[in-house]
């Protein structure tokens, strides 16, 4: 059940506060888009799939706003995703994530490319919000070995990626949810530019239907 839009969210108290000027954070997406007109596009997939990097480049090519949902969560809470997991747990993070997604959909005027966190699309309430918004979901896929390697190379703290066995198990558990996306694009062995090009083509094809 989607919580009331009037419910206040109490900011978390964290050891390290994130600077508000971070690029792509809490992006104002109340923009009138001229080409091509249409729906919100949600990039889904496991951590390391390239949702943020390819999504940002694809949005730039389309002339659309790009938003990373994790950035929206961090901006609203004043904490990093890792801090929320560490201090409040995954259940609290999922609650904040859902509220951030709801607000983002409500305030967006026109088309935009939105990168979801690895577990966001798996949550039934989030998938329902996307359907209600008539959004297009695109699943970025890659072999689990490649995803694991990318996560290590990025060096970013990921609360659910520290243990290799857990990483693989979580990947397998989430596959059925990812498979329900409208489109699937393999990112295996591809550059960010190549994936972004395929994302743009998928979006343009959907808008022509």
N, C-alpha and C positions, 0 to 999 in steps of 0.2 A: 504494500500500500504506500503510495507516494505521500510523504508528510506534507503538512500545510505549508504553503509558501510564506505564511506569516510567522512561522516558528523561528525564534532567534537562535543563532549559533554562537555559543560562547567561545571566544578564542582560547586556544590552548596556551599554556605557559611552557616555553621551551628553553633549553639551555642556550641555543643559538638561534637568533632571529634572522630570517632571510631578508636581504635588502629589497625594498619595493621596486627598485629600478631594474630588476632582472629582465632581460630581453624575453619577450613573448609571454610575460606573466600578466594575468588578469587583463588580457587584451580587450579593448573596447571594440566589439564586433557589431555595433549598431551602425552598419555601413550599407548604403544602397549599392547593390552590385548590378552591373549592367550586362556582364557576359560570363558564361551563359547563365541565365536566370535559373533558379531551381532550389533544390533542397540542401539541407545540411549533409555533409559527408563525414562519416565516422570511421576512422582507421582503427581496426582491432587486431589483436594478435599477441603473442607471448612477448615477454621482455627480450630486447635485442633484435626484434623483427625489423626495426627501422621506421617505426610509425612517426616519430618526431622528425627525424632528419629528412626522410622522403616526403612526409606530409608538408613540412615547411617549404620544400622546394616545389612540390606540386602546386601548393597554394599560390606561391609567387608566380608560377607560370600561368595560372588562371586569373591572376589579379584579384584573388580572394583573400580574406583574413585567414590566419592560421592560429589555432589555439591548442595548447597542450593541457589536458584536463588536470594532470598532476600539478601544473603551475597554478591553476585556479584553486585547487585544494590548499596549496601552500600559501597563496596570497590571502585566502579567507581565514586560515587558522593561525598564520604567523609562524608556522613550523614547517620543517622539511618533511617529506614523506617518511624518511627513515626515523625522524624524531617521533612522529605520530605513532608509528609501529612500535617503537621502543618504549615510549612512555604511556601510551593509551591502548595499544593492541590493534590487531587487524579489524575487529568489529567496529571500533570507533572510526578507523580510517574509512571503512566502507560506508559508514553513515555520512561522513563528511564528503566523500566522493560522490555519493548519490545526490546530496544537496547541491554540490557544485555543478553537477551535470544538469540538474533541473533548472538552476538559475541561468546557466549558460544558454540552454535552449530557449528559455523565456525571453532573454534579452537580445538574442540574435535576430537581426532584421536582414534577411537575405541569405545568400549562400555563404558557407564557410567550411574549411577543412578542420576537423577536430581529431586530435590523437588521443585515444583512450589508454589508460593504464592497462597492464596485462590482464588484470582480473575484473575490470569494470564491465565488460560485455558479458561476462559469465554470470553476473548478478541479474536475476530475473527482473527486478524492479528497474534496473538501468536499461535492459533490452526493451522493456515496455515503454519507457520514455522515448527511446529512439523510434520505435514503431509509431507511437502517437504523434511524433514530430514529422512523420513521413520521411525520416532520414534514410540515407543510403549507407549501408555498412560494407566496408571492404576489408577483408581479412588478408593481412600480410603474413605469409608463411615461410618457414625455413626449417631444415633439419635441426633437431635438438642439439646436436654437436656444434653446429655453426652458431646457433643462438647462444650457447654457453661460452663459446670462444669470443663472440662479440661483446658479451657482458664483461668478460675479464679484461678485454682490451680497452673498454671505455673507462674502467676504473671507478665507476660511480657506485656509491653504496646502495645496494639493493637488498632490502630486508628478506626477501624470499629466494635469493639466489646464492646464499652463502654455502649451502650444502649441495653437492652435486647430485646425490641420490634424490633429495627432496626436489631439486630443480627438474629432474627428469620425470618424477612422479607427478608433479604439478602440471607439467607440460601435457602429459597424457590425459590427465583429468580434465583439462580445459579444452582439448581438441573438439569434443562434440559441440560445445557452445560456439567455438569459432566457426565450425562448419555451417552454422545457421546464418552466417553473414550473406549478404546479397551477392558479393563478388569475392573471388579468391585470386591473389597474386603471389606467385612464388618469388622470394627475394634471394634465393640461394645463389651464391656466387656472383651477384649483380651489384653494380655500383649504385650509390644513392640516386644519381642522375637517371640511370636506367629504370629504377623502380619508380621514381617520381613521374617519369614519362608514361609508364604503364598505368599509374594511378590516374593521371590526367585523361588518358584515353578511355579508361573505364568510366570515369565521371562523365565525359563528353558523350559516350555511347548511351549511358543511362538517361541523360537529358534529352536525347533525340527520340527516345521511345514514347 
